[in-house]
């Protein structure tokens, strides 16, 4: 084994980092807090229903709509894409420094350590942890690392489609369960004894969504292999990417949001309206990526992109830190402010964090 083996896998030197990927990763990581803050600050059932908690007045309704159209699932999708790209970079650099067996060993150990962090994070700090899922998906990515960009896009798109079919099928199942539960409640109100099937239907309905990261990781791998995430394409390319992404995703997400609000967040409507969710979230995530890449290419925007890159360089510690800070603000022991702030007020906390 070479003498420099102990130093071959030191943290990536500044000159070896890809600024654009750090910017994308940092923006995605901070954007995830826009989603998590609702589950930190409000009872979990309020996430999709402002009528339950957090207020449904104009400022809160606007916060809900902006959240759902531009950020819900999009920032996690962007972060997943960066994770996939990071996997390709790690394996390329590791294989260049050592043999492929050693590189594979290091990658698998990296994922297992991430999984361990996720388990501890979930048990001790935040039940909405994503590290465990990312580590598990990261292990599943490994056999696909040498696929062509086209194959990665097809596989990733198929994974997103399969997940959406699963969610939609669950919505139809819940429709059937809801109808059976309503009938059971009518029987119960009339004083009749419920059958075993009716009792089970009522329980199933009275119990209250969340598997799509793998597809976006594959798409991120493909985008990196094509040089898109490195910011090397033309300005016109990224402008078109943004226009197409937003042009597809924003109308779809706006329709979904309108349907949810107009139905007063009825659970079946939420499932049905979110049928195009994967297409909408992936499109807007790519639109966000295009805008960020345009900014990262320009020196005049470094006052904005450099701090984002700094967050992206220390993604794990920043992710854990946001969880600790929010836990201390909203949970007990701590300030115990869960349920005390309106939905729009939670974003002042996000800004502070």
C-alpha positions in Angstrom: 0.0 0.0 0.0 1.5 3.4 -0.9 3.0 5.5 1.9 0.7 8.4 1.2 -2.4 6.3 1.7 -3.3 7.9 5.0 -3.4 11.4 3.3 -5.0 10.3 0.0 -8.5 10.8 1.4 -8.1 14.0 3.3 -11.0 16.6 3.1 -11.3 18.0 -0.4 -8.9 21.0 -0.8 -10.4 24.3 -1.7 -8.9 24.4 -5.1 -10.4 21.0 -5.9 -14.0 21.9 -4.9 -16.6 22.7 -7.5 -18.0 26.1 -6.6 -21.3 25.6 -8.5 -22.1 22.3 -6.7 -21.3 23.9 -3.3 -23.7 26.7 -4.1 -26.5 24.3 -5.2 -26.0 22.1 -2.2 -26.0 25.0 0.2 -29.2 26.6 -1.3 -30.9 23.2 -1.2 -29.9 22.5 2.4 -31.1 25.9 3.6 -34.3 25.5 1.5 -35.1 22.2 3.2 -35.5 24.2 6.5 -38.4 26.0 4.8 -40.2 22.7 4.8 -39.0 21.3 8.1 -39.9 24.5 10.1 -43.6 23.8 9.7 -43.2 20.4 11.4 -40.9 21.9 14.0 -43.2 24.8 14.8 -46.7 23.3 14.4 -48.4 20.0 15.0 -47.6 17.6 12.2 -51.2 17.4 10.9 -51.0 21.2 10.1 -48.4 20.7 7.4 -51.0 20.2 4.7 -53.9 21.9 6.4 -53.6 25.5 7.7 -57.2 25.2 8.9 -56.0 22.9 11.7 -53.3 25.1 13.2 -51.0 28.1 12.3 -53.7 30.3 10.9 -55.5 30.5 7.6 -55.6 34.3 7.2 -54.1 36.0 4.2 -50.4 36.0 5.4 -50.6 32.4 6.5 -52.4 31.3 3.3 -49.8 33.1 1.2 -47.0 31.4 3.1 -48.7 28.0 2.5 -49.2 28.7 -1.2 -45.6 29.9 -1.8 -44.3 26.9 0.2 -46.3 24.4 -1.9 -45.8 26.0 -5.3 -42.1 26.8 -5.1 -40.4 24.8 -2.3 -42.4 21.7 -1.1 -40.4 18.7 -2.4 -38.3 20.9 -4.7 -35.5 21.7 -2.3 -35.3 18.0 -1.2 -35.3 17.1 -4.9 -32.4 19.6 -5.5 -30.5 18.3 -2.6 -31.0 14.7 -3.7 -29.6 15.6 -7.2 -26.5 17.1 -5.5 -26.1 13.9 -3.5 -26.1 11.9 -6.6 -23.6 14.2 -8.3 -21.4 14.0 -5.2 -21.4 10.2 -5.4 -20.1 10.4 -9.0 -17.4 12.9 -8.0 -16.3 10.9 -4.9 -16.0 7.7 -7.0 -14.1 9.4 -9.8 -11.6 11.0 -7.5 -11.2 7.9 -5.3 -10.7 5.6 -8.2 -8.1 8.0 -9.6 -6.1 7.9 -6.4 -6.4 4.2 -5.6 -7.8 0.9 -7.0 -11.5 0.6 -7.6 -12.0 -2.0 -4.8 -10.5 0.4 -2.2 -12.7 3.2 -3.6 -15.8 1.1 -3.3 -14.9 0.2 0.2 -14.5 3.8 1.2 -17.8 4.8 -0.5 -19.7 2.0 1.3 -18.2 3.0 4.7 -19.1 6.6 4.0 -22.7 5.6 3.5 -22.7 3.4 6.6 -21.4 6.3 8.7 -24.0 8.6 7.3 -26.7 6.0 8.1 -25.4 5.9 11.7 -25.6 9.7 12.0 -29.1 9.5 10.6 -30.2 6.9 13.3 -28.8 9.0 16.1 -30.2 12.2 14.6 -33.6 10.7 14.3 -33.7 9.2 17.8 -32.2 12.1 19.7 -33.0 15.3 17.8 -35.4 15.2 14.9 -37.8 12.5 13.8 -38.0 13.9 10.2 -34.3 12.9 9.5 -33.3 12.3 5.9 -29.8 11.1 6.5 -30.8 7.5 6.9 -32.8 7.5 3.7 -30.0 9.2 1.8 -27.5 6.6 3.0 -29.7 3.7 2.1 -30.4 5.2 -1.4 -26.7 6.0 -1.7 -25.9 2.3 -1.3 -28.4 1.4 -4.0 -26.9 4.0 -6.3 -23.5 2.4 -6.4 -24.2 -0.4 -9.0 -25.6 2.3 -11.3 -22.6 4.7 -11.2 -21.3 3.8 -14.7 -24.6 4.2 -16.5 -24.8 6.7 -19.3 -26.6 10.0 -18.7 -29.5 8.9 -20.9 -29.8 5.6 -18.9 -29.6 7.6 -15.6 -32.4 10.0 -16.7 -34.6 7.1 -17.9 -34.1 5.1 -14.6 -34.5 8.2 -12.5 -37.7 9.3 -14.3 -39.1 5.7 -14.0 -38.4 5.8 -10.3 -40.2 9.0 -9.8 -43.1 7.8 -11.9 -43.3 4.5 -9.9 -43.4 6.5 -6.7 -46.1 8.7 -8.0 -48.2 5.7 -9.1 -47.8 4.3 -5.6 -49.0 7.6 -4.0 -51.9 7.9 -6.4 -53.0 4.3 -5.9 -52.9 5.0 -2.1 -55.2 7.9 -2.7 -57.7 5.7 -4.5 -57.4 3.2 -1.7 -58.1 5.9 0.8 -61.2 7.0 -1.2 -62.6 3.5 -0.8 -61.6 3.5 2.9 -63.1 6.9 3.4 -66.5 5.8 1.9 -66.5 2.7 4.1 -65.6 4.7 7.1 -68.4 7.2 6.5 -70.9 4.3 6.2 -69.5 2.8 9.4 -69.9 6.1 11.3 -73.5 6.4 10.0 -74.3 3.0 11.3 -72.7 3.8 14.6 -74.6 7.1 14.9 -77.8 5.1 14.3 -77.0 2.9 17.3 -76.3 -0.2 15.3 -73.4 -2.6 16.1 -70.6 -2.3 13.6 -69.3 -5.4 11.8 -65.6 -6.3 12.0 -65.0 -4.9 8.5 -66.7 -1.6 9.4 -64.7 -1.3 12.6 -61.4 -1.9 10.6 -62.5 0.7 8.0 -63.1 3.3 10.6 -59.8 2.7 12.3 -57.9 2.8 8.9 -59.5 6.1 8.0 -58.9 7.7 11.4 -55.2 7.0 11.1 -53.5 9.7 9.1 -47.6 10.6 2.8 -43.6 10.5 2.6 -39.3 7.6 -1.1 -38.7 9.8 -4.0 -35.1 10.8 -3.3 -33.6 7.9 -5.3 -35.0 9.1 -8.7 -33.6 12.6 -8.2 -30.2 11.3 -7.2 -30.0 9.4 -10.5 -31.0 12.6 -12.4 -28.3 14.5 -10.5 -25.8 11.9 -11.5 -26.8 12.3 -15.2 -26.7 16.1 -15.0 -23.2 16.0 -13.6 -22.0 13.6 -16.3 -23.3 16.0 -18.9 -21.5 19.0 -17.3 -24.7 20.8 -16.5 -24.1 21.2 -12.8 -20.6 22.4 -13.3 -22.0 25.6 -14.8 -20.0 25.0 -18.1 -23.0 25.3 -20.5 -24.0 28.5 -22.2 -26.0 31.2 -20.6 -28.8 30.5 -23.1 -28.8 26.8 -22.0 -29.5 27.7 -18.4 -32.1 30.3 -19.3 -34.0 27.7 -21.3 -33.6 25.2 -18.5 -35.1 27.7 -16.1 -38.0 28.6 -18.4 -38.9 25.0 -19.2 -38.6 24.0 -15.6 -40.7 26.8 -14.2 -43.0 26.7 -17.3 -44.0 23.1 -16.5 -43.7 23.0 -12.8 -45.2 26.2 -11.6 -48.6 25.8 -13.3 -48.9 22.2 -12.1 -48.0 23.2 -8.6 -50.4 26.2 -8.7 -53.2 23.9 -9.7 -52.4 21.5 -6.9 -52.3 24.3 -4.4 -55.6 25.8 -5.6 -57.3 22.4 -5.4 -56.1 21.9 -1.9 -57.2 25.3 -0.6 -60.6 25.3 -2.4 -61.4 21.9 -1.0 -60.5 23.0 2.5 -57.7 20.5 2.5 -59.9 17.4 2.2 -57.5 14.5 2.4 -58.7 12.7 -0.8 -58.5 15.9 -2.8 -55.0 16.4 -1.5 -54.0 12.9 -2.9 -55.8 13.4 -6.2 -54.5 16.9 -6.8 -51.0 15.8 -6.1 -51.0 13.2 -8.9 -48.6 15.4 -11.0 -46.5 16.2 -7.9 -43.3 14.4 -9.0 -43.3 16.1 -12.4 -44.0 19.5 -10.8 -41.4 19.2 -8.1 -38.7 17.9 -10.4 -39.4 20.6 -13.0 -39.2 23.4 -10.4 -36.1 21.9 -8.8 -34.4 22.0 -12.1 -35.6 25.6 -12.6 -34.1 26.5 -9.3 -30.8 24.8 -10.2 -30.7 26.8 -13.5 -31.1 30.1 -11.8 -28.6 29.3 -9.1 -26.1 28.2 -11.8 -26.6 31.4 -13.6 -25.9 33.4 -10.4 -22.8 31.2 -9.5 -21.2 32.0 -12.9 -21.3 35.8 -12.2 -18.6 37.5 -10.0 -21.1 40.3 -9.2 -23.3 37.8 -7.3 -20.5 36.4 -5.1 -21.9 38.3 -2.1 -24.9 35.9 -2.3 -23.3 32.7 -3.7 -20.2 32.6 -1.6 -22.2 32.2 1.7 -24.3 29.5 0.0 -21.2 27.7 -1.1 -19.8 27.8 2.5 -23.0 26.1 3.7 -22.7 23.5 0.9 -19.1 22.7 1.9 -20.3 21.8 5.5 -23.7 20.4 4.6 -23.8 17.6 7.3 -22.8 19.9 10.2 -25.2 22.6 9.0 -28.1 20.1 8.7 -27.5 18.8 12.2 -27.1 22.3 13.5 -30.4 23.5 12.1 -32.1 20.6 13.8 -30.5 21.3 17.2 -31.3 25.0 17.0 -35.0 24.4 16.0 -35.4 21.7 18.6 -34.2 24.1 21.3 -36.6 26.7 20.1 -39.7 24.6 19.7 -39.4 21.5 21.9 -39.0 20.8 25.6 -36.4 21.0 27.1 -36.0 24.3 25.4 -38.3 27.2 24.8 -41.2 24.9 23.9 -42.7 27.3 21.3 -44.4 24.5 19.2 -47.9 25.7 18.3 -47.2 29.2 19.6 -46.4 30.9 16.3 -48.5 31.5 13.2 -47.3 29.8 9.9 -45.9 33.0 8.4 -44.1 33.8 11.6 -42.2 30.6 11.4 -40.2 32.0 8.5 -38.7 34.7 10.6 -37.2 31.9 12.7 -35.9 30.4 9.4 -34.2 33.7 8.6 -32.6 33.8 12.0 -31.3 30.2 11.8 
